[in-house]
Protein backbone atom coordinates (compact mmCIF):
# COMPACT_ATOMS: atom_id res chain seq x y z
CA UNK A 1 0.00 0.00 0.00
CA UNK A 2 2.81 2.40 0.89
CA UNK A 3 4.47 1.96 -2.51
CA UNK A 4 1.14 2.33 -4.33
CA UNK A 5 0.42 5.60 -2.49
CA UNK A 6 3.94 6.88 -3.24
CA UNK A 7 3.83 5.92 -6.95
CA UNK A 8 0.42 7.53 -7.50
CA UNK A 9 1.11 10.59 -5.33
CA UNK A 10 -1.76 9.81 -2.98
CA UNK A 11 -2.10 10.89 0.63
CA UNK A 12 -4.48 9.32 3.14
CA UNK A 13 -3.96 12.16 5.63
CA UNK A 14 -2.77 9.71 8.27
CA UNK A 15 0.78 9.40 9.47
CA UNK A 16 0.41 6.60 12.02
CA UNK A 17 0.55 8.62 15.21
CA UNK A 18 -3.21 9.14 15.42
CA UNK A 19 -3.80 5.88 17.26
CA UNK A 20 -1.04 6.19 19.88
CA UNK A 21 -1.92 7.84 23.19
CA UNK A 22 1.08 9.22 25.10
CA UNK A 23 1.58 7.54 28.47
CA UNK A 24 1.85 10.96 30.16
CA UNK A 25 -1.51 12.23 28.86
CA UNK A 26 -3.50 13.74 31.74
CA UNK A 27 -0.57 13.55 34.19
CA UNK A 28 0.45 17.20 34.60
CA UNK A 29 3.49 17.63 36.84
CA UNK A 30 4.23 13.90 36.88
CA UNK A 31 7.43 12.85 38.66
CA UNK A 32 8.93 9.40 38.52
CA UNK A 33 8.34 7.31 41.65
CA UNK A 34 11.05 7.77 44.28
CA UNK A 35 12.15 11.17 42.92
CA UNK A 36 9.31 13.39 44.12
CA UNK A 37 11.15 15.29 46.86
CA UNK A 38 14.82 15.04 45.88
CA UNK A 39 14.99 16.76 42.48
CA UNK A 40 16.91 20.06 42.43
CA UNK A 41 16.45 21.26 45.96
CA UNK A 42 17.10 24.92 46.73
CA UNK A 43 20.83 25.58 47.18
CA UNK A 44 21.85 22.52 45.17
CA UNK A 45 25.29 22.92 43.55
CA UNK A 46 25.88 20.86 40.38
CA UNK A 47 28.86 18.52 40.23
CA UNK A 48 30.47 20.49 37.38
CA UNK A 49 30.23 23.92 39.05
CA UNK A 50 33.39 26.03 38.86
CA UNK A 51 33.92 29.04 41.17
CA UNK A 52 34.97 32.45 39.86
CA UNK A 53 38.72 32.50 39.19
CA UNK A 54 38.86 28.92 37.92
CA UNK A 55 41.19 28.37 34.95
CA UNK A 56 40.37 25.57 32.52
CA UNK A 57 41.71 24.35 29.20
CA UNK A 58 39.29 24.51 26.27
CA UNK A 59 39.04 21.82 23.60
CA UNK A 60 41.20 23.88 21.20
CA UNK A 61 44.03 24.22 23.76
CA UNK A 62 43.41 27.78 24.99
CA UNK A 63 43.17 28.59 28.69
CA UNK A 64 39.93 30.23 29.89
CA UNK A 65 39.31 31.94 33.23
CA UNK A 66 35.92 32.32 34.90
CA UNK A 67 35.32 36.03 35.53
CA UNK A 68 31.65 36.07 36.62
CA UNK A 69 28.98 33.77 38.01
CA UNK A 70 25.83 34.90 36.21
CA UNK A 71 23.19 32.18 35.88
CA UNK A 72 22.39 31.05 32.34
CA UNK A 73 25.11 33.28 30.84
CA UNK A 74 27.18 30.39 29.47
CA UNK A 75 30.35 31.58 27.72
CA UNK A 76 29.81 35.16 28.90
CA UNK A 77 31.14 34.07 32.30
CA UNK A 78 34.48 32.99 30.80
CA UNK A 79 37.29 34.87 28.96
CA UNK A 80 40.57 33.84 27.35
CA UNK A 81 43.33 34.01 29.96
CA UNK A 82 45.84 35.59 27.56
CA UNK A 83 43.40 38.45 26.85
CA UNK A 84 42.99 39.04 30.60
CA UNK A 85 46.78 39.05 31.16
CA UNK A 86 47.30 41.53 28.31
CA UNK A 87 44.46 43.84 29.45
CA UNK A 88 45.73 43.84 33.04
CA UNK A 89 49.15 45.04 31.89
CA UNK A 90 48.31 47.25 28.87
CA UNK A 91 44.63 48.19 29.05
CA UNK A 92 41.84 47.26 26.64
CA UNK A 93 42.55 45.63 23.29
CA UNK A 94 41.76 47.95 20.35
CA UNK A 95 39.11 46.96 17.81
CA UNK A 96 40.46 44.72 15.05
CA UNK A 97 43.53 43.61 17.02
CA UNK A 98 44.27 40.19 18.48
CA UNK A 99 46.78 38.74 20.92
CA UNK A 100 49.22 36.25 19.37
CA UNK A 101 51.49 33.76 21.15
CA UNK A 102 55.11 34.28 20.15
CA UNK A 103 56.16 30.69 20.88
CA UNK A 104 52.96 29.20 19.45
CA UNK A 105 52.00 27.60 22.78
CA UNK A 106 48.49 28.70 23.88
CA UNK A 107 49.19 27.50 27.44
CA UNK A 108 52.07 29.98 27.88
CA UNK A 109 50.20 33.14 28.88
CA UNK A 110 53.22 35.04 30.20
CA UNK A 111 53.22 38.70 29.16
CA UNK A 112 56.61 38.29 27.40
CA UNK A 113 55.05 35.63 25.16
CA UNK A 114 52.11 37.81 24.03
CA UNK A 115 52.05 40.25 21.13
CA UNK A 116 49.31 42.64 20.04
CA UNK A 117 48.89 42.39 16.26
CA UNK A 118 46.37 42.45 13.41
CA UNK A 119 44.44 39.34 12.47
CA UNK A 120 45.52 39.85 8.84
CA UNK A 121 49.21 39.72 9.80
CA UNK A 122 48.70 36.46 11.69
CA UNK A 123 46.76 35.00 8.76
CA UNK A 124 49.51 35.89 6.27
CA UNK A 125 52.21 34.60 8.63
CA UNK A 126 50.33 31.30 8.97
CA UNK A 127 49.83 31.01 5.23
CA UNK A 128 53.49 31.68 4.48
CA UNK A 129 54.66 29.39 7.34
CA UNK A 130 56.31 32.25 9.22
CA UNK A 131 55.24 31.12 12.72
CA UNK A 132 57.92 29.36 14.77
CA UNK A 133 58.60 27.99 18.26
CA UNK A 134 61.25 30.66 18.80
CA UNK A 135 59.67 34.01 19.80
CA UNK A 136 62.31 36.08 17.97
CA UNK A 137 61.75 34.21 14.71
CA UNK A 138 57.99 34.63 15.08
CA UNK A 139 58.42 38.40 15.58
CA UNK A 140 60.51 38.52 12.40
CA UNK A 141 57.93 36.42 10.56
CA UNK A 142 55.14 38.81 11.60
CA UNK A 143 57.26 41.74 10.34
CA UNK A 144 57.67 39.95 6.99
CA UNK A 145 53.89 39.42 6.94
CA UNK A 146 53.35 43.14 7.61
CA UNK A 147 55.68 44.04 4.72
CA UNK A 148 53.90 41.51 2.46
CA UNK A 149 50.52 43.05 3.27
CA UNK A 150 51.83 46.57 2.61
CA UNK A 151 53.38 45.48 -0.72
CA UNK A 152 50.15 43.80 -1.80
CA UNK A 153 48.12 46.90 -0.88
CA UNK A 154 50.48 49.04 -2.94
CA UNK A 155 50.27 46.64 -5.90
CA UNK A 156 46.50 46.61 -5.61
CA UNK A 157 46.39 50.41 -5.51
CA UNK A 158 48.39 50.82 -8.73
CA UNK A 159 47.32 47.73 -10.69
CA UNK A 160 43.81 47.06 -9.41
CA UNK A 161 42.40 43.58 -9.04
CA UNK A 162 41.75 41.18 -6.23
CA UNK A 163 44.04 41.94 -3.28
CA UNK A 164 43.61 38.48 -1.72
CA UNK A 165 44.98 36.67 -4.76
CA UNK A 166 48.37 38.42 -4.55
CA UNK A 167 49.45 36.93 -1.21
CA UNK A 168 51.54 33.93 -2.17
CA UNK A 169 54.81 32.20 -1.51
C-alpha positions in Angstrom: 0.0 0.0 0.0 2.8 2.4 0.9 4.5 2.0 -2.5 1.1 2.3 -4.3 0.4 5.6 -2.5 3.9 6.9 -3.2 3.8 5.9 -7.0 0.4 7.5 -7.5 1.1 10.6 -5.3 -1.8 9.8 -3.0 -2.1 10.9 0.6 -4.5 9.3 3.1 -4.0 12.2 5.6 -2.8 9.7 8.3 0.8 9.4 9.5 0.4 6.6 12.0 0.6 8.6 15.2 -3.2 9.1 15.4 -3.8 5.9 17.3 -1.0 6.2 19.9 -1.9 7.8 23.2 1.1 9.2 25.1 1.6 7.5 28.5 1.9 11.0 30.2 -1.5 12.2 28.9 -3.5 13.7 31.7 -0.6 13.5 34.2 0.4 17.2 34.6 3.5 17.6 36.8 4.2 13.9 36.9 7.4 12.8 38.7 8.9 9.4 38.5 8.3 7.3 41.6 11.0 7.8 44.3 12.2 11.2 42.9 9.3 13.4 44.1 11.1 15.3 46.9 14.8 15.0 45.9 15.0 16.8 42.5 16.9 20.1 42.4 16.4 21.3 46.0 17.1 24.9 46.7 20.8 25.6 47.2 21.9 22.5 45.2 25.3 22.9 43.5 25.9 20.9 40.4 28.9 18.5 40.2 30.5 20.5 37.4 30.2 23.9 39.0 33.4 26.0 38.9 33.9 29.0 41.2 35.0 32.5 39.9 38.7 32.5 39.2 38.9 28.9 37.9 41.2 28.4 34.9 40.4 25.6 32.5 41.7 24.3 29.2 39.3 24.5 26.3 39.0 21.8 23.6 41.2 23.9 21.2 44.0 24.2 23.8 43.4 27.8 25.0 43.2 28.6 28.7 39.9 30.2 29.9 39.3 31.9 33.2 35.9 32.3 34.9 35.3 36.0 35.5 31.6 36.1 36.6 29.0 33.8 38.0 25.8 34.9 36.2 23.2 32.2 35.9 22.4 31.1 32.3 25.1 33.3 30.8 27.2 30.4 29.5 30.3 31.6 27.7 29.8 35.2 28.9 31.1 34.1 32.3 34.5 33.0 30.8 37.3 34.9 29.0 40.6 33.8 27.4 43.3 34.0 30.0 45.8 35.6 27.6 43.4 38.4 26.8 43.0 39.0 30.6 46.8 39.0 31.2 47.3 41.5 28.3 44.5 43.8 29.4 45.7 43.8 33.0 49.2 45.0 31.9 48.3 47.2 28.9 44.6 48.2 29.0 41.8 47.3 26.6 42.6 45.6 23.3 41.8 47.9 20.3 39.1 47.0 17.8 40.5 44.7 15.0 43.5 43.6 17.0 44.3 40.2 18.5 46.8 38.7 20.9 49.2 36.3 19.4 51.5 33.8 21.1 55.1 34.3 20.1 56.2 30.7 20.9 53.0 29.2 19.4 52.0 27.6 22.8 48.5 28.7 23.9 49.2 27.5 27.4 52.1 30.0 27.9 50.2 33.1 28.9 53.2 35.0 30.2 53.2 38.7 29.2 56.6 38.3 27.4 55.0 35.6 25.2 52.1 37.8 24.0 52.1 40.3 21.1 49.3 42.6 20.0 48.9 42.4 16.3 46.4 42.4 13.4 44.4 39.3 12.5 45.5 39.9 8.8 49.2 39.7 9.8 48.7 36.5 11.7 46.8 35.0 8.8 49.5 35.9 6.3 52.2 34.6 8.6 50.3 31.3 9.0 49.8 31.0 5.2 53.5 31.7 4.5 54.7 29.4 7.3 56.3 32.2 9.2 55.2 31.1 12.7 57.9 29.4 14.8 58.6 28.0 18.3 61.2 30.7 18.8 59.7 34.0 19.8 62.3 36.1 18.0 61.8 34.2 14.7 58.0 34.6 15.1 58.4 38.4 15.6 60.5 38.5 12.4 57.9 36.4 10.6 55.1 38.8 11.6 57.3 41.7 10.3 57.7 40.0 7.0 53.9 39.4 6.9 53.4 43.1 7.6 55.7 44.0 4.7 53.9 41.5 2.5 50.5 43.0 3.3 51.8 46.6 2.6 53.4 45.5 -0.7 50.1 43.8 -1.8 48.1 46.9 -0.9 50.5 49.0 -2.9 50.3 46.6 -5.9 46.5 46.6 -5.6 46.4 50.4 -5.5 48.4 50.8 -8.7 47.3 47.7 -10.7 43.8 47.1 -9.4 42.4 43.6 -9.0 41.7 41.2 -6.2 44.0 41.9 -3.3 43.6 38.5 -1.7 45.0 36.7 -4.8 48.4 38.4 -4.5 49.5 36.9 -1.2 51.5 33.9 -2.2 54.8 32.2 -1.5 
